[in-house]
């Protein structure tokens, strides 16, 4: 990851972890097939004794272009809170695809697309049981200026159609610019500016948010800056 902050898709469209087994088979020098079974999204121990299956394929015809796509499907046990309580189960599906284009030895473009859905979710609109859906796309451009400097740009769009992934029904966009400086091969310093925009008041603006008053302390946009140092060994 060449950016300081994580993408929306990384945080909300896909799982953080999988615990299970995965087999990768190289069908040829250009094509690999991936098959796996795991405990479900972010589950060290399976909550409902039902496994999630994954199937994927990667295609690398040359050094310039590569494409990878994976699908996940499995019954998940839903937790309490806004949605149906624990003990309710529903099928969750996800398709994740990533394409990479190395335009030059210094310039790389990446496109990531995600689509997912979860059955048996309580609607935020009318309280009925629905199949919640979400999708999004993230585009990256990474330019290696020289051995010491790198510029990275990211633009994203995430549509949480039913509010299942973020808790708010929203269309969320963000743009990020990251500048990296490598004074040595072991140290990397990154500075970043980022802007987020939603069509709903999805961001906390001030402490009045914690008062419990509906609509207090929220806004539809936020801006952030970040700085980090990375030591590589």
VOPAGU-2260 file (C-alpha; in pm, 1 decimal, decimal comma):
REM VOPAGU-2260
SITE   aa  ch    i         X         Y         Z
SITE  UNK   A    0       0,0       0,0       0,0
SITE  UNK   A    1     165,0     323,4    -113,4
SITE  UNK   A    2     -84,6     548,3      70,5
SITE  UNK   A    3     -80,3     636,6     439,4
SITE  UNK   A    4    -454,7     594,7     495,6
SITE  UNK   A    5    -652,8     284,3     408,5
SITE  UNK   A    6    -903,4     285,8     126,7
SITE  UNK   A    7   -1279,7     280,0     180,7
SITE  UNK   A    8   -1298,9     -55,3       4,9
SITE  UNK   A    9   -1036,4    -203,7     236,9
SITE  UNK   A   10   -1230,1     -89,6     541,8
SITE  UNK   A   11   -1589,1    -156,4     437,3
SITE  UNK   A   12   -1623,2    -361,3     117,5
SITE  UNK   A   13   -1412,3    -666,7     204,6
SITE  UNK   A   14   -1312,1    -866,9     514,3
SITE  UNK   A   15    -994,0    -785,4     706,4
SITE  UNK   A   16    -895,2   -1147,4     767,9
SITE  UNK   A   17    -966,5   -1505,5     670,0
SITE  UNK   A   18    -891,0   -1812,0     881,7
SITE  UNK   A   19    -889,2   -2129,8     677,7
SITE  UNK   A   20    -709,7   -2310,3     397,2
SITE  UNK   A   21    -629,2   -2192,3      45,9
SITE  UNK   A   22    -486,6   -2377,4    -253,2
SITE  UNK   A   23    -327,3   -2201,3    -549,3
SITE  UNK   A   24    -272,4   -2396,3    -870,2
SITE  UNK   A   25     -55,7   -2258,8   -1150,5
SITE  UNK   A   26    -241,7   -2375,7   -1459,9
SITE  UNK   A   27      21,5   -2210,0   -1680,1
SITE  UNK   A   28     282,7   -1936,5   -1670,3
SITE  UNK   A   29       1,1   -1686,5   -1717,1
SITE  UNK   A   30    -297,1   -1831,8   -1528,7
SITE  UNK   A   31    -340,5   -1937,7   -1164,6
SITE  UNK   A   32    -653,8   -2074,4    -997,7
SITE  UNK   A   33    -732,5   -2022,4    -628,6
SITE  UNK   A   34    -967,0   -2240,6    -420,7
SITE  UNK   A   35   -1024,1   -2195,4     -48,6
SITE  UNK   A   36   -1244,2   -2266,1     253,6
SITE  UNK   A   37   -1250,3   -2041,6     561,8
SITE  UNK   A   38   -1446,7   -1967,9     879,2
SITE  UNK   A   39   -1609,8   -1656,4     738,6
SITE  UNK   A   40   -1545,7   -1284,2     750,8
SITE  UNK   A   41   -1302,3   -1186,0    1026,7
SITE  UNK   A   42   -1370,1   -1501,6    1228,9
SITE  UNK   A   43   -1083,7   -1679,5    1402,3
SITE  UNK   A   44   -1337,0   -1935,4    1525,4
SITE  UNK   A   45   -1643,1   -2013,7    1316,7
SITE  UNK   A   46   -1951,9   -1855,5    1474,7
SITE  UNK   A   47   -2209,7   -2074,6    1302,5
SITE  UNK   A   48   -2024,3   -2391,9    1193,9
SITE  UNK   A   49   -2086,8   -2306,2     829,2
SITE  UNK   A   50   -1789,2   -2242,2     605,7
SITE  UNK   A   51   -1727,2   -1975,7     344,4
SITE  UNK   A   52   -1591,9   -2084,9       8,2
SITE  UNK   A   53   -1371,1   -1884,3    -222,7
SITE  UNK   A   54   -1281,3   -1924,9    -587,2
SITE  UNK   A   55   -1044,4   -1702,4    -780,7
SITE  UNK   A   56    -835,3   -1668,3   -1091,8
SITE  UNK   A   57    -536,7   -1453,6   -1182,8
SITE  UNK   A   58    -419,0   -1376,1   -1534,2
SITE  UNK   A   59     -79,2   -1224,1   -1611,2
SITE  UNK   A   60     -22,1   -1232,2   -1988,4
SITE  UNK   A   61     289,3   -1013,9   -1970,8
SITE  UNK   A   62     484,5    -776,8   -1747,4
SITE  UNK   A   63     259,3    -486,0   -1840,7
SITE  UNK   A   64     -86,6    -613,5   -1742,9
SITE  UNK   A   65    -238,6    -840,0   -1477,7
SITE  UNK   A   66    -592,5    -918,4   -1364,8
SITE  UNK   A   67    -714,0   -1103,4   -1054,9
SITE  UNK   A   68   -1072,9   -1181,8    -954,9
SITE  UNK   A   69   -1209,5   -1370,7    -653,8
SITE  UNK   A   70   -1553,9   -1465,3    -531,5
SITE  UNK   A   71   -1663,8   -1548,7    -176,7
SITE  UNK   A   72   -1988,6   -1710,2     -64,7
SITE  UNK   A   73   -2096,2   -1837,2     276,3
SITE  UNK   A   74   -2361,7   -1817,5     547,3
SITE  UNK   A   75   -2275,6   -1565,9     818,9
SITE  UNK   A   76   -2423,9   -1526,3    1166,8
SITE  UNK   A   77   -2535,8   -1166,1    1204,2
SITE  UNK   A   78   -2466,5    -974,8    1526,4
SITE  UNK   A   79   -2699,4    -744,8    1718,3
SITE  UNK   A   80   -2727,5    -367,5    1703,4
SITE  UNK   A   81   -2895,7    -193,8    1415,1
SITE  UNK   A   82   -2944,3    -514,7    1224,3
SITE  UNK   A   83   -3103,1    -854,2    1297,4
SITE  UNK   A   84   -2967,4    -998,0    1623,1
SITE  UNK   A   85   -2735,2   -1289,9    1686,1
SITE  UNK   A   86   -2882,2   -1624,3    1591,9
SITE  UNK   A   87   -3005,4   -1500,0    1255,6
SITE  UNK   A   88   -2810,8   -1629,6     958,7
SITE  UNK   A   89   -2783,5   -1510,3     601,6
SITE  UNK   A   90   -2583,8   -1581,5     290,0
SITE  UNK   A   91   -2307,6   -1330,0     219,1
SITE  UNK   A   92   -2148,5   -1295,8    -124,1
SITE  UNK   A   93   -1855,6   -1089,7    -247,4
SITE  UNK   A   94   -1678,9   -1040,5    -579,8
SITE  UNK   A   95   -1342,5    -863,2    -574,5
SITE  UNK   A   96   -1143,1    -777,7    -888,0
SITE  UNK   A   97    -809,8    -597,6    -929,1
SITE  UNK   A   98    -644,6    -494,3   -1255,6
SITE  UNK   A   99    -289,6    -358,8   -1281,0
SITE  UNK   A  100    -132,8    -177,1   -1576,1
SITE  UNK   A  101     237,1     -90,8   -1573,6
SITE  UNK   A  102     243,6     193,7   -1823,6
SITE  UNK   A  103     618,5     246,6   -1780,9
SITE  UNK   A  104     888,3     134,0   -1539,6
SITE  UNK   A  105     793,2     435,4   -1325,5
SITE  UNK   A  106     415,4     467,9   -1373,5
SITE  UNK   A  107     155,6     211,8   -1260,1
SITE  UNK   A  108    -225,4     224,5   -1268,9
SITE  UNK   A  109    -448,9       0,7   -1055,4
SITE  UNK   A  110    -826,8     -43,6   -1057,7
SITE  UNK   A  111   -1009,9    -230,7    -780,0
SITE  UNK   A  112   -1382,2    -313,0    -805,1
SITE  UNK   A  113   -1597,8    -476,0    -534,1
SITE  UNK   A  114   -1958,0    -597,5    -515,0
SITE  UNK   A  115   -2123,1    -760,4    -214,2
SITE  UNK   A  116   -2454,0    -851,4     -55,0
SITE  UNK   A  117   -2583,7    -989,6     275,3
SITE  UNK   A  118   -2918,5   -1164,1     318,8
SITE  UNK   A  119   -3156,4   -1127,7     616,7
SITE  UNK   A  120   -3063,0    -774,3     717,3
SITE  UNK   A  121   -3312,1    -542,3     886,0
SITE  UNK   A  122   -3382,6    -239,4     667,3
SITE  UNK   A  123   -3286,4      99,5     811,2
SITE  UNK   A  124   -3584,1     246,6     625,3
SITE  UNK   A  125   -3881,0      33,9     732,4
SITE  UNK   A  126   -3749,7    -247,9     952,3
SITE  UNK   A  127   -3829,8    -528,8     709,7
SITE  UNK   A  128   -3588,4    -809,4     624,9
SITE  UNK   A  129   -3391,2    -732,1     308,5
SITE  UNK   A  130   -3083,6    -835,7     114,8
SITE  UNK   A  131   -2838,0    -552,1     175,6
SITE  UNK   A  132   -2607,5    -460,5    -112,1
SITE  UNK   A  133   -2291,3    -258,3    -153,6
SITE  UNK   A  134   -2041,9    -189,0    -430,9
SITE  UNK   A  135   -1748,7      36,5    -504,7
SITE  UNK   A  136   -1441,0     112,0    -709,7
SITE  UNK   A  137   -1096,1     250,5    -633,8
SITE  UNK   A  138    -845,2     382,4    -888,1
SITE  UNK   A  139    -475,2     429,4    -812,3
SITE  UNK   A  140    -184,9     593,8    -993,4
SITE  UNK   A  141     168,4     547,6    -859,7
SITE  UNK   A  142     461,9     738,2   -1007,2
SITE  UNK   A  143     819,9     667,1    -902,1
SITE  UNK   A  144     987,7    1001,5    -968,8
SITE  UNK   A  145    1333,5     867,4    -884,2
SITE  UNK   A  146    1497,0     639,2    -626,7
SITE  UNK   A  147    1400,4     874,5    -344,0
SITE  UNK   A  148    1062,3    1022,3    -436,4
SITE  UNK   A  149     724,8     862,6    -516,4
SITE  UNK   A  150     382,9    1018,1    -581,2
SITE  UNK   A  151      59,0     822,5    -528,4
SITE  UNK   A  152    -297,1     928,8    -611,3
SITE  UNK   A  153    -616,0     742,8    -515,6
SITE  UNK   A  154    -980,6     812,1    -599,2
SITE  UNK   A  155   -1273,1     605,3    -470,2
SITE  UNK   A  156   -1647,9     562,0    -480,8
SITE  UNK   A  157   -1846,1     342,2    -240,6
SITE  UNK   A  158   -2222,3     289,3    -253,3
SITE  UNK   A  159   -2361,9     148,6      72,3
SITE  UNK   A  160   -2710,3     109,2     -71,0
SITE  UNK   A  161   -2875,7     -12,4     249,8
SITE  UNK   A  162   -2633,4     116,8     513,7
SITE  UNK   A  163   -2523,5    -231,8     614,9
SITE  UNK   A  164   -2149,1    -178,7     588,5
SITE  UNK   A  165   -2118,0     174,2     732,4
SITE  UNK   A  166   -2441,1     213,3     930,5
SITE  UNK   A  167   -2555,1     495,2     699,6
SITE  UNK   A  168   -2725,6     474,5     360,4
SITE  UNK   A  169   -2479,0     672,9     153,7
SITE  UNK   A  170   -2270,0     724,2    -155,1
SITE  UNK   A  171   -1919,4     796,9     -26,6
SITE  UNK   A  172   -1632,8     941,7    -230,3
SITE  UNK   A  173   -1272,7    1018,7    -142,2
SITE  UNK   A  174    -954,3    1143,8    -306,3
SITE  UNK   A  175    -604,9    1105,1    -162,7
SITE  UNK   A  176    -261,8    1239,9    -255,0
SITE  UNK   A  177      47,0    1083,2     -95,5
SITE  UNK   A  178     408,6    1193,2    -132,6
SITE  UNK   A  179     680,2     951,8     -19,6
SITE  UNK   A  180    1047,8    1027,6      45,6
SITE  UNK   A  181    1308,4     754,0      91,5
SITE  UNK   A  182    1631,0     903,0     234,1
SITE  UNK   A  183    1775,9     548,9     252,9
SITE  UNK   A  184    1657,8     207,6     135,7
SITE  UNK   A  185    1551,5     129,4     493,9
SITE  UNK   A  186    1348,0     443,5     573,4
SITE  UNK   A  187    1037,8     584,1     405,4
SITE  UNK   A  188     857,5     904,0     508,9
SITE  UNK   A  189     504,2     963,9     379,7
SITE  UNK   A  190     292,1    1277,5     385,7
SITE  UNK   A  191     -71,1    1272,0     278,3
SITE  UNK   A  192    -377,1    1489,2     221,9
SITE  UNK   A  193    -724,2    1337,0     187,1
SITE  UNK   A  194   -1077,2    1461,2     130,1
SITE  UNK   A  195   -1397,4    1262,0     187,0
SITE  UNK   A  196   -1751,6    1350,4      71,0
SITE  UNK   A  197   -2083,7    1173,6     128,0
SITE  UNK   A  198   -2438,9    1241,8      16,4
SITE  UNK   A  199   -2540,4    1183,6     382,3
SITE  UNK   A  200   -2420,8    1337,1     708,7
SITE  UNK   A  201   -2193,0    1041,9     780,2
SITE  UNK   A  202   -1893,5    1210,2     948,3
SITE  UNK   A  203   -1851,9    1331,4    1306,1
SITE  UNK   A  204   -1796,8    1710,1    1315,4
SITE  UNK   A  205   -1773,8    1794,2    1684,7
SITE  UNK   A  206   -1843,6    1663,7    2035,2
SITE  UNK   A  207   -2215,3    1746,6    2016,6
SITE  UNK   A  208   -2243,9    1417,4    1826,5
SITE  UNK   A  209   -2214,2    1238,3    2161,0
SITE  UNK   A  210   -2514,1    1423,2    2306,8
SITE  UNK   A  211   -2748,5    1173,8    2146,2
SITE  UNK   A  212   -2949,4    1446,5    1973,5
SITE  UNK   A  213   -3048,2    1329,8    1622,6
SITE  UNK   A  214   -2846,7    1512,2    1356,7
SITE  UNK   A  215   -2615,6    1686,6    1603,0
SITE  UNK   A  216   -2242,7    1708,8    1541,0
SITE  UNK   A  217   -2237,9    1548,1    1196,5
SITE  UNK   A  218   -2144,1    1665,2     848,6
SITE  UNK   A  219   -2124,7    1531,6     493,3
SITE  UNK   A  220   -1751,4    1590,1     440,6
SITE  UNK   A  221   -1415,0    1574,6     610,3
SITE  UNK   A  222   -1053,0    1658,7     532,6
SITE  UNK   A  223    -746,7    1499,0     685,8
SITE  UNK   A  224    -369,1    1505,8     670,5
SITE  UNK   A  225    -128,0    1236,0     777,4
SITE  UNK   A  226     243,1    1180,5     825,0
SITE  UNK   A  227     423,9     854,5     892,7
SITE  UNK   A  228     772,6     708,8     895,2
SITE  UNK   A  229     835,5     346,9     797,5
SITE  UNK   A  230    1148,9     149,4     881,7
SITE  UNK   A  231    1208,9    -147,9     651,7
SITE  UNK   A  232    1411,8    -447,3     760,9
